[in-house]
Amino acid sequence: MQKNAKKLVMVFGTDGDKNVSLSVDKPKASLQEAQIKSAMETIVAQNIFAPNGEDLVRCVEAKIVTTNTNEYDLA
């Protein structure tokens, strides 16, 4: 059986000079680049995430990742 899945991956830079990713499963097909950029800028401005105690300080990149998974019944 084959399964397809999509997720939005947003990459942010931290004040510790590291990159961290946040992902959202099943993004809307109508999602536009401007909406993603606006959401990422809001996340940085609101300072609502602090992975490993580091603040997110910049938007690095965003992408939609599609995966295809083939499952095999080995029973």
C-alpha positions in Angstrom: 0.0 0.0 0.0 1.3 3.5 -0.9 0.6 6.5 1.2 1.3 10.1 0.3 1.7 12.9 2.9 2.5 16.6 2.8 3.8 18.9 5.4 4.9 22.5 5.6 8.4 22.8 7.0 9.4 26.2 8.4 13.1 26.8 9.3 14.0 29.6 11.7 17.4 30.9 12.9 18.0 31.2 16.7 19.9 33.7 18.7 22.4 30.9 19.4 23.2 30.8 15.6 21.4 27.5 15.0 18.6 26.5 12.7 15.4 24.9 14.0 12.4 23.5 12.1 8.7 23.6 12.8 6.4 21.5 10.7 2.7 21.4 10.1 1.1 18.3 8.7 -1.5 18.5 5.9 -1.2 22.2 4.9 -4.0 23.6 2.9 -3.5 23.2 -0.9 -4.5 26.9 -1.3 -1.7 28.1 1.1 0.4 30.9 -0.5 3.9 32.0 0.0 2.8 35.4 1.4 0.7 33.6 4.1 3.6 31.4 5.1 6.0 34.4 5.3 3.5 36.3 7.4 3.0 33.4 9.8 6.7 32.9 10.2 7.3 36.6 10.9 4.5 36.5 13.5 6.1 33.6 15.2 9.4 35.5 15.4 7.8 38.7 16.5 5.6 37.1 19.2 8.6 35.1 20.5 6.3 32.2 21.3 8.9 29.4 20.9 12.3 29.0 22.5 13.7 25.7 21.5 16.5 24.7 23.9 16.1 28.1 25.6 17.1 30.0 22.4 14.9 32.6 20.9 13.8 32.5 17.2 15.2 35.6 15.6 14.9 35.2 11.8 13.1 33.3 9.1 15.4 31.1 7.1 13.3 29.1 4.7 9.9 27.3 4.1 9.0 24.4 2.0 6.3 21.9 1.3 7.6 18.4 1.7 5.8 15.5 0.0 6.6 12.0 1.1 5.6 8.7 -0.5 5.6 5.7 1.8 5.3 2.1 0.5 4.1 -0.3 3.2 4.4 -4.1 2.8 2.3 -6.7 4.5 4.8 -9.2 5.8 2.4 -11.3 7.8 
